[in-house]
């Protein structure tokens, strides 16, 4: 990886952190919908819960992948600040 100047490195770090925040919002909204959802039938509830569970698991995996990429690439973007 090439070294970035500090402005570009900070911008990329912010974008990655915003992606983590967006995935967290998806996780919270999906969990809220699983807990408070009102459905007219059991079949409707099961199909909706399946979709929400996939969203929850997907957002957790996405947050973990983005966080790992943020942590692992930090020494390349900020070579003097790798101890933070």
Phi, psi and omega in degrees: 000146178271153177284139179256155172288166190296324179296314179293322179295317178295322179296316178295321178295319178296319179297317178296318179293324176293325175296320177296317179296319178296319178294325177294321177296317177298319179298313182294316181294318179295317178296320177299317180292326176295318184286317189255003184295137177247125184231154182277337181218163179293322180296320178296319179295317181295319180291321178292318179296326178296316179295316180295322178294322176296319177297320180296311181295318178298320180290325176295315179296319179296316178300317181296317180295317180291320179296317179297317179295325178294316182289318185287332181266354181301319178298333179280327182276323180235079187295331180273349185243030185287349180275353180290000000 
